[in-house]
Amino acid sequence: MIDQHAPDDAPTCDRCGDAFPTADLLALHRGHAHDALSEDERAAFEAAREADTESLRLFRLQALGALVLLYFGFLMAYAVVT
């Protein structure tokens, strides 16, 4: 999957030629799409996966908080209107 919006100096996979906006996305791609990673590539993949997991966890908590606030906001509006 070649990114059409990647800049010319974007990190590129040396195995398949795909370009990625960041080095972390390239490391995640290598870990998921290619076998036989070197020690450095494996370490970069693990670090990128950990960072991605943390950001996803934070997003899920924020989304849950927004849904709870929205639910109670509608509940309070309904209680006031009726």
C-alpha positions, 0 to 999 in steps of 0.5 A: 500500500503506497501512500499517495500523500507521503513526502518524497523523503518519507521512510520507505520499506526496503522489502516492498517499497511502500512509503510511510509518513513516520518511522513508527508506522514503518516499524509497525508495517515491517513487524506485521507484514514481513518475516525474519526481522533483524534485532533492530527492526524487532526492537523498533517494532516492539517500541512502536507497538507499545506506543500505539497500544498506549495511544489507543488505550488513551483514545478509548478512555477519552471516547468512553468519557465523551459518551458518558458525558453525552449520555448524562447530558441527554438524560439531564436535558430530558429530565428538565424538559419533561 
